[in-house]
Amino acid sequence: MFSIFINALAASFLLAAAGLLIYLFLVIREQRTGKFKRMPSRYRYQKRKSFFKRKSPVSSHRLGRRLICLLNGDVCTAERLFDHAYWRYPGQSDSWVLEKVIYDLERDRRSV
């Protein structure tokens, strides 16, 4: 009687382990095939502070407003692009950096 109980317990343990392995296999396969969607960039960078601890000229500058219009009102992406270009080209003025970002954005859109 006791051996039947142990055999049933071992069988249920093996069944649970097999189920866990199948579940892990399916999760890993879904992750590798890319079925998990990434969050859009406007959400990923929403809580991020500006690269430099200063007010970004994106919203106050004429070229900054043009950049925001090119990005369909996405201020977070505009600030992210400005911060990256400002970091990449140190010593350049804010106007130059904004012109560079706008030029690169328009150039990339032409090539598509």
C-alpha positions in Angstrom: 0.0 0.0 0.0 2.8 2.4 0.9 4.7 1.6 -2.3 1.7 2.5 -4.4 1.6 5.9 -2.7 5.3 6.5 -3.3 4.9 5.5 -7.0 2.0 7.9 -7.4 4.0 10.7 -5.7 7.0 10.0 -8.0 4.8 10.0 -11.1 3.1 13.3 -10.1 6.5 14.8 -9.5 7.8 13.7 -12.9 4.6 15.1 -14.5 5.0 18.4 -12.8 8.7 18.6 -13.9 7.8 17.8 -17.5 5.1 20.5 -17.5 7.6 23.0 -16.1 10.2 22.1 -18.8 7.6 22.5 -21.5 6.5 25.9 -20.1 10.1 27.1 -20.0 10.7 25.9 -23.6 7.7 27.8 -24.8 8.6 31.0 -23.0 12.2 30.9 -24.4 11.0 30.2 -27.9 8.6 33.1 -27.8 11.3 35.5 -26.6 13.6 34.4 -29.4 11.0 34.8 -32.1 10.4 38.3 -31.0 6.7 38.0 -30.2 7.2 40.2 -27.1 6.7 43.8 -28.2 9.1 46.5 -27.1 7.7 49.6 -25.7 7.7 52.6 -28.0 10.6 55.0 -27.5 8.4 57.7 -26.1 7.6 55.5 -23.1 11.1 54.2 -22.6 12.6 57.7 -22.2 9.7 59.4 -20.5 11.1 59.5 -17.0 14.7 60.0 -18.1 16.2 63.4 -17.2 18.1 65.4 -19.7 21.7 64.4 -20.3 23.0 67.7 -19.0 21.4 69.2 -15.9 20.1 72.2 -17.8 16.9 73.2 -19.6 16.8 71.7 -23.0 16.3 74.3 -25.7 14.1 71.9 -27.7 10.8 73.4 -26.6 11.8 77.0 -26.4 13.9 77.4 -29.6 12.4 78.0 -33.1 14.4 75.0 -34.5 13.3 72.9 -31.5 9.7 73.5 -32.3 10.4 72.6 -35.9 12.0 69.3 -34.7 9.0 68.6 -32.6 6.7 69.1 -35.6 8.8 66.7 -37.6 8.4 64.1 -34.9 4.6 64.7 -34.7 4.7 66.3 -31.3 6.9 63.7 -29.6 8.8 66.0 -27.2 10.6 63.1 -25.4 12.1 61.8 -28.6 13.1 65.3 -29.7 14.9 65.8 -26.3 16.6 62.4 -26.6 17.8 63.2 -30.1 19.1 66.6 -29.0 20.8 65.2 -26.0 22.6 62.5 -28.0 23.8 65.0 -30.6 24.8 67.5 -28.0 26.9 64.7 -26.3 28.3 63.5 -29.7 29.4 67.0 -30.8 30.7 68.8 -27.7 31.4 72.5 -28.0 28.8 73.2 -30.6 26.0 75.7 -30.0 22.4 74.7 -29.3 21.3 76.0 -32.7 24.0 74.0 -34.5 23.0 70.8 -32.7 19.3 71.4 -33.5 20.1 72.0 -37.2 22.2 68.9 -37.2 19.4 66.8 -35.7 16.8 68.2 -38.1 19.2 67.6 -41.1 19.9 64.0 -40.0 16.2 63.3 -39.5 15.2 64.7 -42.9 18.1 62.9 -44.6 17.1 59.6 -43.1 13.5 60.1 -44.2 14.6 60.9 -47.8 16.6 57.7 -48.0 13.6 55.5 -47.0 
